[in-house]
Structures are given as structure tokens and as C-alpha cells.
Amino acid sequence: MGGRQVRDADPHSTTRGSQPQVVCAQLGARDHYAFPRSLHRRAALAALVTDFWWPWNGTPDFPLIDRLRGRSHLDLRDARVLAMNLATLASEAILRATRRSPWEQIIRNNESFQTRALRRIPWQEITAAQPAGSRPVLFAYSYAALDLLRHAKSLGWTTLLGQIDPGPLDLRIATQQHRQWPEFGEVPQLPTSRYFDNWQRELELADRIIVNSEWSRQALLTEGVATERIDLIPLPCKEADTQDHPPKEYPDTFTPTRPLRVLFLGQVNLRKGVPALLAAMENLAELPIELWLAGPLKIEPPARHVAAPNIRWLGPIARNAVGQLYRDADVFVFPTHSDGFGLTQLEAQAWRLPVIASRHCGEVVDDEVNGMLLDDVTSASIQAALRTCCANPEILQQWSQNSGVTTRFRLAATGDSLMQSIQYAQCATAHR
């Protein structure tokens, strides 16, 4: 199975009494708790250990609490959740007060989470309750897993590492992009060597490494990770986004009063390909094309782009307003230079919105079936794609009809694949 996408596992091949039980250590609400939720549905989640869990039914108007309100999920309402709310709030307050650099705060937060999780996980209890013939499993996410993986291995547990990004490649690309586009801001600060040194140790301690895209898999291979240790499991779409939307309707011709409406949604930064996108729009000014940029601004765009009449800078968008953007747009553009997956592609597809994407993220787009893939992320390639869409509304109509969320991007498929990965890991460790 080395390196191939994990699929077609039989969810009934194990039962509550015989399947391994999994502890998920998760800092934050990454991927809407997809992996612990998929395990809980199969009665395989021993516990979710997390930094903060929303325990209240009310919705008080308090900025800090409001920011944390998304730290829960109804699918896990009867799961065993071991949270560290007060310690997390205190730790965050201390970090803010010390005014450390962003990378120092990230590293300290990752280390603090592991220290608290080590004490919070009932290691011996879960080991003793494990069904005969299997061993407990720890699933933890990269950069906040080293101490947890080390302790789990010392107890004979099976270990899985969820790789959240393409690794050092991400930062190399971000640095290169800042050098290519210096007018968009300074080159970002890089983490200390300890950050990736610890990550390399995490890779060594993991029995299996879970990535979410072929791009991430290839990035790990360049770091020397053996292909047979990597499993590819795509992220699932939020189930609230999988309702059956009708195909979009397009005009016969795009005009200045009804332009092609192009949506970008996410972090507005260099790694997402925004400078190339803006340069493309500058060269498409004569065509009826309008770009909507939605998301927090992480760059310093030149004034000519800010004032461009064919660009709308929408800024951060509330979650309850995102659906309206997907509904009103004609095509979604995702020209990222590097992403572990890119869930916005799935959200767009759920709204039957065709996607123009790079090849450097999750494999959601079927080229010229439900969208278009860019061979490279350049102004020229984005221009060509948008010119095609603007001149051929009937192509967008066909792509919209072909759009949607297939079963491989549903939570059930995620759980099937994860259980199969666990089974492979248990078999491999049993024969060592």
C-alpha cells in the first residue's frame, strides 16, 4: 500500500470488541475534527485530547470566548473529550504578554500543548482496556506530536502522524515568492532549526504518516521519507456543505453589466498565488471579468491593485456569509503554490461552482470536467484560463453540471481509509 491512496476498507471488518482504540491528540479545530469524528462513528475513538473544548450552550458576547466557540462538534457530543480549557487560556495570555515573535509563539504553544496532553491522557487505563490481539493507537498532528509519540512508543502503542502541510517545502516556496514579488512585503521570518529538527524525529517515531494530497506526499519523499510509510487520505467536505445544490446558470455572453465573477477565498498571501492572480487581472482589464478577493489580507498589495476597478477587496468573511459568495460566483480560483489540501475547493464544488486550481494541493479538480488545472502558477496561465472561461460560458455550464462532492470526499470514506491505515500499521509493528 506504500504511498498509494488508502481506500476501500471494509468498515465492518472490525467490531467494537476487537478493533484497536485510538487516542487523537489535536491542537485546535483542524479540519472540523474530521479524523476523531470518523473514528467515533466506528466506536474506535478512545479519547480526543485537545487544547480547548466549548462546554457551554449559550453564546455570550465576549471576544475571546467568541473566537473559541467553534471548538466543538455535535458529532463528538457523546465522545470522551479531554480538554484543557483553563490551562490553554492561561498559556495564551502569557504568550501574548511576553510579546514573542509569531514563530516563537507557535513553537511554545505546540510544546505547551504536548506537556499538558502527556498528563491528561490516561495511558495505563487505555492500555489495559485494549482488546486482546491489538494495541492502542495514538494519532497526533505534525509539529505538536514529538513528546506524545515518544511516550506512546515507549508503551508499545501504534503511532500515526497526521502531516498538516507539505513540510519545509512550504516555507521554501513562501520565501521564494517574497523574493520574486518584493513589492508585496518583506520576506517572512523563518522558524529556528529546532522546529524542523523535532519534526524529523516525529517522522521517525510514526509507524504511518497520513498526508492529504499527492503534493504533500511528494514533498515528504523529497525529505527522505520512505514511500511505504505514507498513506494518502483526502480531507472530507463538511457534511453541511454536501446538500444537493442545482447546477449554476450562466448568461450566453459575459458583458460589462454581467461580468464573469471570479471568487478567491482564503488567506490573501503570496503562497496562495495572489500576486500572479492580480497580475493576470491587470492584463485582463479589457475583458468583462471581475475578481472577488475574500479573506484576511496578509500582504501589502501595490496601490494600483487596490484601486483596480475589476477587483473587489472583500476582506474577512463571516462563515454564514460564505455560502452567498459561492452561490453568486461563476468560477472559483485557487492558484496556490503549495497546500496540504485546500478545503475551499470542496466547498466550491459542493455549490456546483467550477474550480480553477493549481496542481499543488488536493486532487479535487478533474481537468476540463468540473474545472481546470493550471500546469504552473503564473500570470500567463491564470490569464489563459480566465480568457477561456470568459469566452465560453457554455463550458462553465457543463463544468457546473459535473461538479459536486463525490463519495471519496465524504466522512465515511475518511473513516474507512483511516481504519485501514491503522490496520496496516498494527500488522507492521506486530512483525517487528
C-alpha positions in Angstrom: 0.0 0.0 0.0 3.1 2.3 0.3 2.3 5.7 -1.0 -1.0 4.8 -2.6 -4.2 6.4 -1.6 -5.9 4.4 1.1 -9.4 3.3 0.1 -12.0 0.5 0.0 -11.5 -0.6 3.6 -14.4 -2.6 5.0 -15.9 -0.6 7.9 -17.4 -3.9 9.2 -14.1 -5.8 9.2 -13.6 -4.9 12.9 -16.1 -4.7 15.7 -16.3 -2.7 18.9 -14.9 -5.6 20.8 -11.8 -6.3 18.7 -10.7 -3.2 16.9 -7.9 -1.0 18.2 -8.8 2.0 20.2 -7.4 5.4 19.2 -6.4 8.5 21.1 -6.4 11.6 18.9 -4.3 14.5 20.1 -5.4 17.6 18.3 -4.4 21.2 18.9 -7.1 23.5 17.6 -10.2 22.6 15.5 -8.3 21.4 12.4 -10.4 20.1 9.5 -13.5 20.3 11.6 -12.3 17.4 13.8 -12.7 15.1 10.8 -10.4 12.3 11.9 -11.7 11.9 15.5 -15.3 12.2 14.2 -14.7 9.4 11.7 -13.2 7.2 14.4 -16.0 7.9 16.8 -18.6 6.8 14.3 -16.8 3.4 14.3 -16.6 3.2 18.1 -12.8 3.3 17.7 -12.1 6.7 19.5 -10.8 6.1 23.0 -10.5 9.8 23.6 -10.0 13.2 21.9 -7.3 15.2 23.7 -7.5 18.8 22.7 -6.4 22.2 24.0 -9.9 23.7 24.3 -13.5 22.4 24.0 -16.6 24.6 24.0 -18.6 23.4 27.0 -21.4 26.0 27.1 -24.8 26.0 25.4 -25.2 29.8 25.4 -23.4 32.3 23.2 -22.1 35.1 25.4 -20.9 38.2 23.7 -17.2 38.1 24.7 -14.4 38.4 22.2 -12.1 35.7 23.5 -14.9 33.2 24.1 -16.5 34.1 20.7 -13.2 33.1 19.0 -13.2 29.7 20.6 -16.9 28.9 20.1 -16.1 26.7 17.1 -14.0 24.4 19.3 -16.5 21.6 19.4 -18.6 19.4 17.2 -22.0 17.8 17.6 -20.7 14.5 16.2 -18.5 14.3 19.3 -21.1 15.3 21.9 -21.1 11.8 23.5 -17.4 11.1 22.9 -14.7 11.2 25.6 -13.1 14.6 25.2 -10.2 15.5 27.4 -9.8 19.3 27.2 -7.5 21.7 29.0 -9.5 24.9 28.8 -8.3 26.9 31.7 -4.6 26.0 31.2 -4.9 26.9 27.5 -6.4 30.3 28.2 -3.8 31.0 30.8 -1.0 29.8 28.4 -2.3 32.0 25.6 -2.5 35.1 27.9 1.1 34.5 29.0 2.4 34.1 25.4 0.6 37.4 24.4 2.1 39.2 27.3 5.7 38.1 26.6 5.4 39.5 23.0 7.4 36.7 21.4 7.7 36.5 17.6 5.0 34.6 15.8 7.2 31.6 15.2 8.3 31.5 18.9 4.6 31.6 19.9 3.8 28.7 17.6 6.6 26.6 18.9 5.9 27.4 22.6 2.2 26.7 22.0 3.0 23.3 20.4 5.3 22.4 23.3 2.9 23.5 26.0 0.1 21.5 24.4 2.2 18.4 24.5 3.2 18.9 28.1 -0.4 19.2 29.2 -1.6 16.3 26.9 1.0 13.9 28.3 -0.5 14.4 31.8 -4.1 14.4 30.6 -4.1 11.1 28.6 -4.9 8.1 30.8 -2.2 6.0 29.2 -2.3 3.0 31.5 -6.1 2.9 31.6 -6.4 2.8 27.8 -3.6 0.2 27.5 -5.4 -2.0 30.0 -8.8 -1.7 28.3 -7.4 -2.6 24.8 -9.0 -5.6 23.2 -6.9 -8.7 23.0 -4.8 -9.0 19.9 -4.4 -5.3 19.3 -2.6 -2.4 20.7 -3.7 1.2 21.5 -3.1 3.8 18.8 -2.0 7.4 19.1 -2.9 9.8 16.3 -1.2 13.2 16.6 -0.6 16.1 14.2 2.8 17.2 13.0 4.8 19.8 14.9 2.9 19.2 18.1 3.5 15.4 18.4 7.1 14.6 19.3 6.8 14.1 23.1 3.5 12.3 22.7 4.8 9.9 20.0 7.9 9.2 22.1 5.9 8.3 25.1 3.4 6.2 23.2 6.2 4.2 21.6 7.7 3.6 25.0 4.4 1.9 26.0 4.3 -0.2 22.8 1.5 1.8 21.2 1.0 2.1 17.5 1.7 5.7 16.3 0.2 7.7 13.4 1.3 11.2 12.4 -1.1 13.5 10.6 1.0 15.7 8.4 -0.7 19.1 8.2 1.3 20.6 5.4 3.9 19.8 2.8 6.7 20.4 5.3 9.8 22.5 4.8 8.8 22.9 1.1 6.0 25.3 2.1 8.4 27.8 3.7 11.0 27.5 0.9 8.2 28.4 -1.6 6.9 31.2 0.6 10.4 32.7 0.8 11.0 32.3 -3.0 7.7 34.1 -3.7 8.6 37.0 -1.5 11.8 37.4 -3.3 10.0 37.2 -6.6 7.4 39.8 -5.6 9.3 42.2 -3.2 6.7 44.9 -3.7 4.2 42.8 -1.7 6.1 43.0 1.6 9.2 41.8 3.4 10.5 38.2 3.3 8.8 36.4 6.3 10.7 35.3 9.4 11.6 31.6 9.4 11.4 29.2 12.4 14.5 28.1 14.2 16.2 24.8 13.1 14.6 23.2 16.2 11.1 23.3 14.6 12.0 21.0 11.7 14.6 19.0 13.7 11.8 18.0 16.0 9.5 17.3 13.0 12.1 14.9 11.6 12.1 13.0 14.9 8.3 12.9 14.7 8.5 11.3 11.3 10.9 8.6 12.6 8.6 7.8 15.5 5.5 7.4 13.4 4.5 3.9 12.2 2.4 5.6 9.5 2.3 9.1 8.2 -1.0 10.4 6.9 -1.0 13.1 4.1 -4.0 14.6 2.4 -2.7 15.2 -1.1 -0.2 13.8 -3.6 1.6 17.2 -3.4 2.3 16.6 0.3 3.3 13.0 -0.4 5.8 14.1 -3.0 7.1 16.8 -0.6 7.8 14.2 2.1 9.5 11.9 -0.4 12.0 14.7 -1.1 12.7 14.8 2.7 13.7 11.2 2.6 10.5 9.6 4.0 10.0 6.1 2.6 7.0 5.8 0.3 5.7 2.7 2.0 5.3 4.6 5.3 3.0 7.3 3.7 -0.8 6.9 3.3 -2.8 9.4 1.3 -6.2 10.2 2.8 -8.1 13.2 1.3 -9.9 15.5 3.7 -13.7 15.3 3.7 -16.1 18.1 2.9 -18.2 19.4 5.8 -21.4 17.4 5.8 -23.4 20.6 6.0 -21.9 21.5 2.6 -22.9 18.3 0.8 -26.5 19.2 0.2 -27.7 18.9 -3.4 -27.4 22.3 -5.0 -28.6 22.8 -8.5 -26.1 23.5 -11.3 -25.4 27.2 -11.9 -27.0 29.2 -14.7 -24.7 31.3 -16.9 -25.5 34.0 -19.5 -24.9 33.4 -23.2 -22.3 36.1 -23.1 -20.4 37.9 -20.3 -20.7 41.7 -20.5 -19.6 44.8 -18.5 -23.0 44.8 -16.8 -22.9 41.0 -16.2 -19.2 40.2 -15.9 -17.5 36.8 -15.3 -17.4 36.7 -11.4 -14.2 35.0 -10.2 -14.0 34.2 -6.5 -10.9 33.7 -4.4 -11.5 32.7 -0.8 -8.8 32.2 1.8 -5.6 33.8 3.2 -4.7 36.6 0.7 -1.0 35.9 0.7 1.9 35.1 -1.7 1.9 31.3 -1.2 -1.7 31.2 -2.4 -0.6 32.7 -5.7 -2.3 36.1 -5.2 0.4 38.2 -6.9 0.2 36.2 -10.1 -3.6 36.4 -9.9 -3.5 40.2 -9.5 -1.0 40.5 -12.4 -3.4 38.4 -14.5 -6.3 40.7 -13.7 -4.2 43.7 -14.6 -3.7 42.2 -18.1 -7.4 41.3 -18.4 -8.7 44.8 -17.8 -10.3 45.0 -21.3 -12.5 41.9 -20.6 -15.7 41.7 -18.6 -14.1 39.8 -15.7 -14.4 40.8 -12.0 -12.3 39.3 -9.2 -13.6 38.9 -5.7 -10.9 38.6 -3.1 -12.4 37.3 0.2 -10.2 36.6 3.2 -7.7 38.2 5.6 -5.1 40.3 3.9 -1.6 39.0 4.7 0.3 41.0 2.1 0.9 44.7 1.2 -0.6 44.9 -2.3 0.6 47.8 -4.5 -1.9 50.7 -4.7 -2.6 50.0 -8.4 -4.1 46.7 -7.5 -6.1 48.0 -4.5 -7.7 50.7 -6.8 -8.2 48.4 -9.8 -11.9 48.6 -11.0 -12.0 44.9 -11.8 -11.0 43.8 -8.3 -13.2 43.8 -5.2 -11.4 43.5 -1.9 -13.9 42.0 0.4 -11.7 41.3 3.5 -12.5 38.6 6.1 -15.9 37.0 5.5 -18.2 35.6 8.3 -18.9 31.8 7.9 -22.6 32.4 7.5 -21.9 34.7 4.5 -19.6 32.4 2.6 -22.4 30.4 1.0 -23.7 33.6 -0.7 -20.3 34.1 -2.3 -20.2 30.5 -3.6 -23.8 30.9 -4.8 -23.1 34.2 -6.7 -19.7 33.5 -8.2 -19.2 31.9 -11.7 -15.9 30.2 -11.1 -13.6 29.6 -8.1 -9.9 30.3 -8.5 -7.3 28.5 -6.3 -3.8 29.2 -7.7 -1.8 28.0 -4.7 1.9 27.3 -4.9 1.7 24.8 -2.0 -1.2 23.5 0.1 -1.6 20.3 2.1 -5.1 20.1 0.7 -7.3 23.2 0.3 -10.8 22.6 1.6 -12.2 25.6 -0.2 -12.1 23.6 -3.4 -14.5 21.1 -1.9 -16.7 23.9 -0.6 -16.9 25.4 -4.1 -17.7 22.0 -5.6 -20.5 21.5 -3.1 -22.1 24.6 -4.5 -21.6 23.3 -8.1 -19.0 26.0 -8.6 -16.3 25.1 -11.2 -12.8 25.4 -9.9 -9.6 26.6 -11.5 -6.8 25.2 -9.3 -3.1 24.5 -9.3 -1.7 21.0 -9.1 -0.1 21.8 -5.8 -3.0 20.8 -3.5 -5.6 18.1 -3.0 -6.9 16.3 -6.1 -10.4 17.7 -6.3 -10.5 19.1 -9.9 -10.9 16.7 -12.8 -9.3 18.7 -15.6 -11.9 20.0 -18.1 -14.6 18.0 -16.4 -15.5 20.1 -13.3 -12.9 22.8 -13.7 -9.4 23.4 -15.0 -5.9 22.6 -13.7 -3.1 25.0 -14.1 0.1 23.4 -15.3 2.0 26.2 -13.5 1.1 29.1 -11.3 1.9 32.2 -13.4 0.1 35.3 -14.6 0.1 33.8 -18.1 -1.5 30.5 -17.1 -4.2 32.2 -15.0 -4.9 34.7 -17.8 -5.3 31.9 -20.3 -7.7 30.0 -18.0 -9.9 33.1 -17.3 -10.0 34.1 -21.0 -11.3 30.6 -21.8 -14.0 30.9 -19.2 -15.0 34.4 -20.3 -15.3 33.5 -23.9 -17.1 30.2 -23.3 -19.9 30.4 -20.7 -21.2 27.1 -22.1 -18.0 25.4 -20.8 -18.7 26.7 -17.3 -22.2 25.5 -17.5 -21.0 22.0 -18.3 -18.4 22.0 -15.6 -21.1 23.2 -13.1 -23.3 20.2 -14.1 -20.4 17.9 -13.5 -19.5 19.5 -10.1 -20.3 18.1 -6.7 -18.8 16.3 -3.7 -18.1 12.6 -4.6 -18.1 9.8 -2.1 -14.3 9.8 -1.7 -14.6 13.3 0.0 -17.3 12.2 2.5 -16.6 11.5 6.2 -17.4 7.8 5.8 -14.6 7.4 3.2 -12.2 9.2 5.6 -13.0 6.7 8.3 -12.7 3.7 6.1 -9.3 4.8 4.9 -8.1 5.7 8.4 -9.1 2.4 9.8 -7.3 0.6 7.0 -4.2 2.7 7.7 -4.3 1.7 11.4 -4.7 -2.0 10.4 -1.6 -1.8 8.2 0.3 0.0 11.0 -0.7 -2.7 13.6 0.3 -5.5 11.2 3.7 -3.9 10.5 4.5 -3.3 14.2 3.3 -6.8 15.2 6.0 -8.3 12.9 8.9 -6.3 14.2 
